[in-house]
Amino acid sequence: MSFIVAFIWSFALWLVLTAGTNGMLWSLEELIAGIIFATIVGFSTRNIIGEKTQRFLNPIKWLGFIVYAVGPLFWGMAKANLDVAYRVVTGKIKPGIVRVPVDLENEAQYTILSNSITLTPGTLTVDACPEEKALYVHWIYVKEEEPKTSEPVAGSFEKWARRLGK
Amino acid sequence: MGSDMGLIVKTMARATIPLIGIFGAYVISHGHLTPGGGFQGGATIAGAGILFLIAFGINEAKEKINKSLYSALEGLGGLVFLAAGMLGLSVAFFYNTLWHNGPIFNGEPGTLLSAGYLPIMNLAVGLKVYTGLVSAVFAMALFRRWRK
């Protein structure tokens, strides 16, 4: 099963790279070569790609990722960049590392949440500790020294990460 | 010994190693059409191998990387290169007979199956560079200890 996931994941990148060989589409030989190479890559990486990755083959999940990327994530990045520009100009900073308790189950959820926190300027994930269900976040302006949830640090990102990585 | 990266690095490595691999295969197999070729693509895939080694640690890599297989594949890459060079031996060494009158790889220039023996040689060089670089880096990572 994980072979099929690795195969589809790499074949999708091959299709993106070779688009336009036959008009706007793909010529037959590119498709066959892509199947061969994606088979090799998928076979070699089938034990690396992780367990239960077939849940990411769900098209509803892809839609969720797209909505998340152009909606909350983009809006959060735009807002946070302006906030950091304000802090650069005025110099009002109070940096510190805070421990943020999160309620997530698997690695993908931790990765999505950590990357979202790092992508929004002003916050930077230093470490993710799944055994104590917490993230350590370096914050440019500490508003709460011991937050009870991830709400003050990450907004609605935790809810999205829980849904997307489930 | 056996140290590895945290959870985020590991998960991102799981997602990106197949992508680096297929991108390297793209660079190798389109060596006669786009910039790149055997060495560049092979080094790209070796980057995926090194990412695996660094993200998952030496113990995990010990289970997955087979010394004899890599050694044999490196030799095979060199042999295929030489065999492609021998194909047109009745005219000259490295005579591109596949392009001039061969049954395959003589398509219209600009398509994938053109340029005679070049795609075969690119694949051979890519295989050789990938296995050689990964073996070299893995051997260095296995170096017994820093100081006696």
Interface residues (C-beta under 8 A of the other chain):
Chain A: A6 W9 S10 F11 L13 W14 L17 T18 T21 S27 E29 E30 A33 F37 A38 I40 V41 G42 S44 T45 N47 I48 I49 G50 T53 E107 A108 Y110 T111 S114 N115 T125 D127 A128 P130
Chain B: G6 L7 I8 K10 T11 M12 A13 R14 A15 I17 P18 L19 G21 I22 F23 A25 Y26 S29 H30 F52 F56 K64 G107 T111 L112 L113
